[in-house]
Amino acid sequence: MARIKFGTDGWRAVMAESFTFDNVRMVARAIARYVRHHGLAGRGIVIGYDTRFLSDKFAQAVAEVMVSEGIPVFLTASFCPTPVTAFAVVSQRAAGAVMITASHNPPEYNGMKFIPEYGGPALPDVTDEIENYINEMLEGEKGAAAGAAAAAALGVSAGETAAAADGGVPAAEAAITRIDPRAEYLAHLEKVIDVEGIRRRPLKVVTDSMYGCGQGYLEEFLARAGCQVEPLRNRCDPLFGGIVPEPMGRWLKELQETVVQKGADLGLALDGDADRFGIVDRHGQYFTANQALYLYLDHLLRTRPHRGPVARTVATTHMLDRIAAAHGLAVEETAVGFKYIGQSLRERGAVLGGEESGGMSMHGHIPEKDGILAAALMAEVVAVSGRDPGELDEEIQRRYGPLVSERLDLHTAPAEKERIAARLKEFAPAEIAGLRVLERNTTDGVKFLLEGGRWALIRPSGTEPLFRLYVEAEDREVLRRIQDAVREELGLFR
């Protein structure tokens, strides 16, 4: 079987290929061993799941494993967003959570995330330990198979051999408690979002759940804040209506068109498990996560007293750095993966943490990326300022200098990927596109800081034969020059 490995945000695989009930149970048992090893079993495990095919059945299988391991279970009564499941960990004082979701992946995928007791993504030391338990079980299965063959030759039953290998320990009895964390989560959201500010200028908002498990959350929150809400794709569909549930421009055409048709102030989208967000302004213009993040930071520094560092990944806009510097705040640059952003929020009190792929959280909230929070905060930004996101963006560009950013996914053949990756390790030019290289950064991939505040980052995908090229510059012309120069040097033309 293919190796089970946790990526930047959990284990994901194609259903019926690697994501099977047997493998889900094995991963669940490894998580149970982690919880027991750290003395947390008595606190119980929260289990949530999304709207994908069989997610509820996979969640039930995980619950049964936890029960057999003597760990109490808090199973969500229905599908539940990842950030709400993470919130339930904190509110229940649980040992952690297992979330069944493949987030924004295509519909044939499913996945599992482990969320530790602090209510944020698991750091590598945690997932490494869980993977070690999985590998031990796989080795044990090989040994058990060999033992069963030997026992058969001696006339000993396979059942007797399995009982001996298991140590003869009976499964512990534990309750499965059904929970619905929705009301408590929304009550918390009303404490971190300026609801009164929204009520003073209620908006007309189109929401897009993309057939995912975030349906109903934004609608209820905004309606209670006095907004007129028009929901889109607000029902369960395991095939996601033929789209990929990722709230980026190409998948939000219906939202963009509906915002314009309805004369709405704002369009707000969530991905499949509601931990990522998408923003559309009243003109139907899609706003990237990078743009939204610096609007959030500027707004929070205007309206909130808390001060602390700003956390961003290596691939995220440096406009955050400019705004932070103007307020005397440090910036923490992390590897890609919200687990590192969550660590900054949790341990060092970051004002804001974000990533260009649509993850965001803030001080006072759980250290997990939360699309519902991000969407609600954009409603606050627009209502309190009385201005459209496009107008606010123009103001930021005037105050701090223009910046545009873009990510390209460049596909290649597997053999070519190896060649280019080897070349990238040695790639250390003095200049790119005629611009002097000031620093070569290998935090995650290879990032070049260029004169004039421009930069380029090249990262190989961990799972696919492709490279991601991120570039930021003062205008599209310079951005294209940098992109072309990097692609020419590395032979990335696809």
N, C-alpha and C positions, 0 to 999 in steps of 0.2 A: 504494500500500500504506500501511497505518497506520504511523505513526512508531514506531520501536523506541526505547523509553525505559526506563532503569533506575529503578525506584521505590525505596522504602525498603529493599528487600532483593532486588535483582536485577530481571530482566525476566521477566514472566509474561504469558501470552496463551492464548487458546483454541486448542487443536490443530486443524489443518487450516484455520483461519481466518487467524491471524497467525503462530502457532507452527508453521512448516513447516520441512522439511529445508533449503530454500534459505535461509530467514532464519536458521536455526540456524547454517548454514555461514558466512553473512555475519558474524554476531556473533562466531563463533569466529575468523574471519580478523581482525576488528577487535581481539580480545583478543591474537591472535598479534602484530599490529603494535605493540600497547602493550608487550608483553613484549620484543620485539626492540628497540624504541626505547629502552627502559631498560636494555639490555645484559644481560638476564636469560635469554636464550633457551637458553644452554648448560645451565642448571640444570633445565630440563624443566618440564612441566606435569602435575599430578595431575588425573585426570578421574574423577568419581564420579557416580552416578545413583541415582534412587529406584525405587519399584515401579510407577510409573505406566505407562500404555500407551505403548509404543515408547521408553521412556526409555533402555533399553540401546542401541537403534538410533541414537537421537540422540547418545548418548555416543560411539558408534563413529564417527559422522559428524564430530564435533568432533575426535576423535583423528586421523582422516585429514587434516583440515585442518592440524592442528598438525604432522603429519609432513611435509606438503607445504611447510610454512613453515620446515622445518629445526629444529623444536623437539621434543626427546625427550618421550615420553609415558609416564606411569605411570597405567595404566587399572585401576580396581578390578576384581577378578576376578568380583564379583557386585554386586548393589545395596548401597549403602553410605550410612549417615546423613551428613547435612551436617557435624556436628561431627567425625565420624571422618575425613571427607575433609579437613577443615581441619587436623586433627591430622597427617594424612599429609603435608601441605605442609611442616610444621615438621620432622617426622621424616625426610623425604626431602631436606630443604634445597632444595625446589623453588622455582621462580619464582612459583608460585601454583597455583590449582586452578580448574577449571570444574566446577560441580555442576549436573547436570540434575535439576531439581525444581521443583514449584510449591508445595512445603511443605504448608500446611493448606488450600489452595484446593480447590474442587470438582473432581471427577475429569476433567472436560473440559479442564482447564487443564494446561499444563506450563510450565516456565521454566528460566532459566539464571542462575546466580550466578557472579560472579568473586570468588575469595578470594585476595588478594595474599600475598606471601611471608611475612608475619607470622602467617598462619593465622587471620585474622579478616575481618569484612565490609569491603568496599571503601568508602573514603570518597568523597565527591562529586567531588573532583578527579580521582580514578581513573576513575570511571564517566563523567564528563564527557569525558575524553580518549577513552575507548572509543566513546562516542556520536559524537564528532567524526569518528572513523575510519569509523564506519558511514555517516554522512552523506556523507563523501567518496566512499565506495564507491557509494552511491546516485547521487550526481552523476556519477560515472564511468560507471555503467551507462547513464545517460541519454545521456552523450556517446558511449559506444560504440554505442548503438542508432542515434544520428544518423549516426555515422561508417559504420556498416554499411550504412545506407540509401544514403549517398553513394557508398560503395565499390561497391555493387551497380549503381549507375547507370554506374560507370566500368568494370565488369566485373572488379573485384577480389574475391576470395573472402572470405567472412566469417571463415574460419579465419586467413587471412593478416592481416586487420585486427586480430583479437583477439590474435594473437601479437605484433604490433607494439605494441598498447596495453599489453600485459603486460610489455613490455621484453624478451621472449624469454628470461626467466630460468627455467631448468628447476627442477622441484620437488626440494628436497633430500631425501636419504635419512635417515631417522631410525627408531629402533626404538620399538616399542610394548611396554612391559614391563608384564606383569600383576602387580598387587600385592594383598595382603590385609592391610590395616592393623589388623584386628580385635584380634589378640593383643597387639600393641604398645600399642594404645589402652587395652585393659582393664588391662594391666600399669601403665600410667600412672595410670589411675583408682584403682587400689589404693594409689597413693602419695598422692593428694590426699583420699581418703575414709578415715575411720577404720574399716578392715575389722575390726580386733580388737574395737573397740567394738560392732560389729554381732554378731560371733561370741559375745560375752559375753551377749547377749540376742537370740538369733536370732528373726526375725519370721516370721509367715505373711503372705505378700504376694501379691496378685493384680496381675498386670501386664497392660496393654492396649496393644498396638502399633498398634491402629487400622488394621490391614492395611498398615502402612507399612514403611519400610526399617529401623526400629529393632528389628525382631523379633530375639530371641535375645540381644541385648546385656545388658539388665537381668536376664534370666533366668539367664544364665551368671554374671554378676557376683554376684548375690545368692545363687545356689546355692553358689558357692564361699565365700561369707561365712557359710554355714551356714543360710541361710533356706529355708523351704519355699515354693516358688513355684508359683502357678497361673496359666498364661498364657491370655489372651483375645485373640481376633482376631489370631492370631499366624501368619497365612499371607498369601501375596500375593493381592491382589484389586484390579485396576486401577479397579474401580468402588467400592471401599472399602465393600462391603456395603450400599450405599445411603445411607451417612452422609457427612458432610464430616469429613475427618480432622483436626479441631481439638479439642484436649483441654479443652473447656469443658463446663459442666454439661449442656447439652441433648444433647450427643453421648456422654455418659458414663453413661447410665442403666443399661446392661448391667453396667458396672464397679461402679457403686454397689450394684446388686442382688446381684451375685456376692460382693462383699466381705461383705455382711451374711449371705448364705446360707452362705458357707464359714467364717464366724467369723474372718475375717482381721484382722490388725492394721492393714493399710494397703492402699490401691489406688493404683497408679502408672501413669500413662498418658503416651504419647508421641504427637506429631503425625506427619504423613505423612513428614517427613524427620528426625524425632527431634531437632529443635532447640528444641522447646517441650515443656512438661510440664503434667500435670494431676494433682492430688492428691485422694484420697478417704480420709476417716478410717474407723475401724472401725465407726462408726454409719452409714456410707454417705453421710456429709455431704461435699459437694464443697467444696474449699477453693480460693478464688481465688488467682491468682498474687500479688496484692498481699499477701494473708495469709501465703502461703508465704514471700515475700521477707523479711518482717520476722522470721519465725521463724528463717530462715537466718541473718540478720544477728546476731540475739541469740545464736544457738548458736555462730557462728564467733567472736564476741568473747569467748565463755566458754571456747572450746576451742583457739583458734589464737593464736600470739603476734604475727602480723603486724598492723601498723596502717597505715592509709592512708585516703584519702577513700572515701566511699560514693557510687557513681554510680547515678543513676536518671533516667528520662526525665521530661519535664514532666507526663506523664499518670499517673505512678506515685505510690503512697501516700506521704504525708508522715510516716507512722509511722516510716519509715526515718530521717527527719530527727530525730525525737524520740530515737530510740535512739542515733543518731550523736552528737547533742549531749550526751547523758548520758555518753558516753565521750570527749568532746573531739575528735571527728572532724568534718571538713568534709564537706559534701554537694555533689556536682557535679550540677546539673540540666542535662539535655541535651534537644535536639530528639528527636522520636520516631524510632526507628531504632537498632538495636543497634550499628551502625557507630560511633556516638558513645560508647556505653557501652564498646565494645571499645577505643576510643582512650584512655579513662580508665584501663582495666585495664592497657593496654600501656605507656602513657607516664607514668602517675602512680601506678601501683601500688595501684589501688583494692582495698579488702578484698572488696567485693562490687559487682557491677553487675547491674541488673535493670530489667525493664519490665513493665507491667501486663498485657501481652498474652501473657506466659508465657516470656519470654526471660531467661536468667540465666547468669552465669559468676562465677568467683571468682579471687582471687589464687592463683597457682601452676598455673593451667590456661590453655588457649588463650583468646585474647580473642574468642571466638565463642560465641554462645548455644548451650547444650547441655542438652537435655532429659534425656539419660541421666545426666549429672552431677547435675542438679537432683533427679531421682528418687532416685538413689543417696544423695544428701546427706540427703533427707528420711528415708530408712531409717536413716541414721546418727543423725539428730536424735531419732527415736522410740526407737531402741534404746538410745542413750547416756543419754537423759533418763528412760527408762522410763515416758514419759507420752504420751498421745494428742495429736495436733495441736490438737484442740479445747481440751484442758486447758491446753496451752501458750499458745494464743491468748488464753484468758481471763486468764492470768497477765500477759501483755503488756499487755492492755487495762487491768488494774488498776494496773500499774506506771507506765504512760506516759499514761493517759487514753484513753477510748474513741474509736474512729474507725471509721466504715463508709464504703465507697466503692462507686460503681456507674458503669458506662458504658452509655449509651443510644445506639443507632444510629438516627438519625432520618432517614427517607427523604423525599425531596422531588422535585418535577419539575425537569428541567434548568434551565428558565427561572427557576424559583423559587430554585434554588441560587445563581444569579448575583445575584439581588436580595438574598438573605439574606447572601451573602458581602460584598456592597457595604455592607449595613447593619452587618455585624459590624466592618468596618474603622473605622466611626465610633462604635461602641457603647462608651461610656465612662461608665457610670452611677456616681453617688456611692454608691449602695447597691443591693443585690440581696436581695429577700425581707426587707427591713427590716434587713439586715446591712451595716455600713459596708464599702466597698471600700478596702482598704489599699494595693493595688498592682495595676496592669494590666501583664501580662507578655505580650509577643508573640514569645517564643522560637520557638513553633510553635503556630499558631492564636492564640487570645486567652484568656489565663488571668487570672482575678480572684482575688486573695488577699483573703479576707474576715476580719472580726474573729472572734476565738475559734478560730483555726486551721482554719477552713473554707475551701474553695476550689472554683472551678468553671472548667472549661476547655472551649472550643468549638473544634473543628477540622473544617474541611471535608475530605472524602475527596479524594484526588488523582485517583481513577479512577472513582468512582461518584457519582450524585446523592444524596448523603447527608451529614449532619453527625454528628460524634461528640461527645456531651456527657458529660464526666466531672465527677463531683461527689464531694466528701468532706466529711463532717460527723460530729458526735458521735453522732448517732442517725438512724434512718430518717425520722422525722418532719421534722427540719430538712433532711435531704437532699432529701426530696420537695418541700419548700417552695422550695428553691433551684432544683431542676429545673423546677418549674412556672413560677417567675418568669422564668427564662431563656427557656423555650419561649414564654411569653406575649409577652415583649419582642421576640423575633426571629421569631415566627410559625411556630415549629417544632412542629407538632402530630401528625405522622405517626409 
